[in-house]
């Protein structure tokens, strides 16, 4: 039994530690890309009242990228996951060739309104624009907004590169900015109680994003 435990620690556990290190490195790289893009936008925006652009580091596992009225929230998942055998990816020849390739680090990118964070509107919705799955060969698979996803190849042909990370962040920003807010039906906000008024003054009307087309299945 002890030998089995030691073997597991020397194989799967080491793989998970190394994979998390690689995912954490990619997370830092994405933060640097956001800082670079923020600087370039600020330099080009010479208007009297510049659009708010800011990268805010929350901790080692989260940072925010505010772009105008939108914010992208990048989250590094601390745990390594393994794909279920019945998922689309797990059935590919590439992953079947080596069971270790089915382990992934995860980075999640959510889109919220900037006002949601500014005013602490706890009931506002956020949208998972992208989930980056990274394997031990430093190749990644992207799920999320279909317009972004289809600009990247399948997992086995998709190694991480600085150019791809730059393109990913730029396309996520455009995806967030291209989706406007949908006004709720008048009947849905016609009657409120006083508690709702006190709690939701800054978000009265419950705005929601429209137009996202999410991909999380077989692209075919």
Secondary structure, DSSP 8 states (H G I E B T S, - for coil): -HHHHHHHIIIIIHHHHHHHHHHHHHHHHHHHHHHHHHHHHHHH--SSS---EEEEEEETTEEEEEETTEEEEEEE-SS-EE--TTSTGGGSHHHHT-GGGGEEEEEEEEEEEHHHHHTT-TT---EEEEEEEE-TTSBEEEEEEHHHHTTS--GGG-B--HHHHHHHHHHHHHHHHH--EE---HHHHS---HHHHHHHGGGTT--EE----EE-S---
